[in-house]
Amino acid sequence: MKDGKIRIGLIGAGNICQSAHIPSYLEQSDAELYAVCDLKAERAEDVRQRYGMKVATTSIDELVSIDELDAVSVCTWNNAHADAVIRAARAGKHILCEKPMCMNPAEALEMKKAVEAAGVTFMMGFVRRFDGDSVAVREAAENGLLGHVYYARASLLRRRGTPLGWFTDLSKSGGGPVIDIGVHLLDLTWYLMGRPNPVSVSACVHHEIGDYKTKGVTRWEALDTDNLVFETEDSANGLIRFDNGASILFDVSWAINGLNGMSVHLYGNKAGATVSPATLYGESAGYLSDMQLKPAKLKGFSEEIRHFLDCVKTGRKPIAPLEDGVTVQRILNGIYDSAAAGCEIKI
Ligand SMILES: NC(=O)c1ccc[n+]([C@@H]2O[C@H](COP(=O)([O-])OP(=O)(O)OC[C@H]3O[C@@H](n4cnc5c(N)ncnc54)[C@H](O)[C@@H]3O)[C@@H](O)[C@H]2O)c1
């Protein structure tokens, strides 16, 4: 680190890199966008020029071998997260990794080995943890206001919101809504419950709607939308059990014939809570009482990137550390494994 600036390399210069990571780094006076890598040379060069960066390359090895570079954001398709993280760690760079961590728990463990051997900072891009409502409910739970959280109900349903591009290509994504948006839902719910140890999963996945031509709906688009295939599920539901007796009942969809919405309900033996709006459900003065928390509105990606830079500077452990990425990956792949087996499985 020179002049108090953390020099950043971007690996994967697509939609999330350009719409969230770059603007969030630009807000920070102690970060400098230094180098960019993408499989598409013209995309990397375009981003380099627009933000006055020093290097554009198509090679991850070339990017991570730049001495001046301190840290990287990994924003590739899911199938390249593990490789990019392992190469960056071996080169001694600190790492912010987009969700999901990778394709499966075996990859997650390889990443863990490389990061621990290198002793670099690694943070998962679990951006929902940084929303104001999430922070407020987490504080309430940490302060014991909910008691033992023994059950959670979590739902993230899109009626028609299948992302366009590689997301439906199993070889690049590793799965559908479970791995794409279920990762946000289940990570947040599990984190707010105090991160109990998962022991089993019973889940179903469905592919019932698939590609659609519905008018008047919007969707997330990868920068490349050619070569489209639809090999993944479009909805899933299930039950996750933990070794402290707690459970999460969840459903998630990219496309389903029902209402849009995200909800997380936590049920503790002292009080319950919902996120968005952050509300506690308990008793007060002998009566049932609902207490709405009023946190400041926070911009999740700005908070996430600020936290990452602070952890790089201080060596502090991120609030979304490597081992959380590994556990969430075990849950996500447990959902697919249980659905394939047609029964509850140990994870
Ligand atoms: N946190 C969130 O809310 C959020 C939202 C959307 C996407 N994402 C995640 O961000 C990642 C990227 O998604 P996107 O929507 O930006 O997709 P995208 O296709 O627009 O961008 C990905 C880019 O990575 C490049 N790439 C792929 N493999 C590479 C490799 N081996 N080396 C260098 N470049 C490579 C592609 O050429 C492309 O430009 C995914 O992991 C996705 O799950 C997170």
The ligand as a Gaussian input file, in Angstrom:
#p B3LYP/6-31G(d) Opt

LIG

0 1
 N      -24.199000      -9.319000      -5.100000
 C      -25.189000      -9.290000      -5.965000
 O      -26.301000      -8.871000      -5.657000
 C      -24.913000      -9.758000      -7.385000
 C      -25.773000      -9.359000      -8.415000
 C      -25.487000      -9.824000      -9.697000
 C      -24.398000     -10.680000      -9.936000
 N      -23.616000     -11.062000      -8.889000
 C      -22.495000     -12.002000      -9.100000
 O      -21.478000     -11.342000      -9.837000
 C      -20.829000     -12.259000     -10.711000
 C      -20.883000     -11.703000     -12.132000
 O      -22.234000     -11.518000     -12.546000
 P      -22.589000     -10.444000     -13.685000
 O      -24.053000     -10.274000     -13.658000
 O      -21.716000      -9.267000     -13.540000
 O      -22.189000     -11.278000     -15.005000
 P      -21.531000     -10.715000     -16.348000
 O      -21.562000     -11.844000     -17.323000
 O      -22.164000      -9.418000     -16.742000
 O      -20.009000     -10.411000     -15.939000
 C      -19.075000     -11.434000     -15.708000
 C      -17.792000     -11.077000     -16.454000
 O      -16.783000     -12.009000     -16.060000
 C      -16.006000     -12.298000     -17.223000
 N      -15.338000     -13.590000     -16.973000
 C      -15.877000     -14.815000     -16.879000
 N      -14.934000     -15.741000     -16.619000
 C      -13.750000     -15.060000     -16.534000
 C      -12.402000     -15.455000     -16.292000
 N      -12.063000     -16.726000     -16.077000
 N      -11.449000     -14.501000     -16.318000
 C      -11.758000     -13.199000     -16.537000
 N      -13.034000     -12.763000     -16.772000
 C      -14.000000     -13.695000     -16.773000
 C      -17.012000     -12.327000     -18.364000
 O      -16.386000     -12.143000     -19.620000
 C      -17.920000     -11.151000     -17.983000
 O      -17.490000      -9.936000     -18.553000
 C      -21.542000     -13.586000     -10.520000
 O      -20.820000     -14.404000      -9.640000
 C      -22.888000     -13.211000      -9.916000
 O      -23.431000     -14.232000      -9.091000
 C      -23.843000     -10.598000      -7.633000

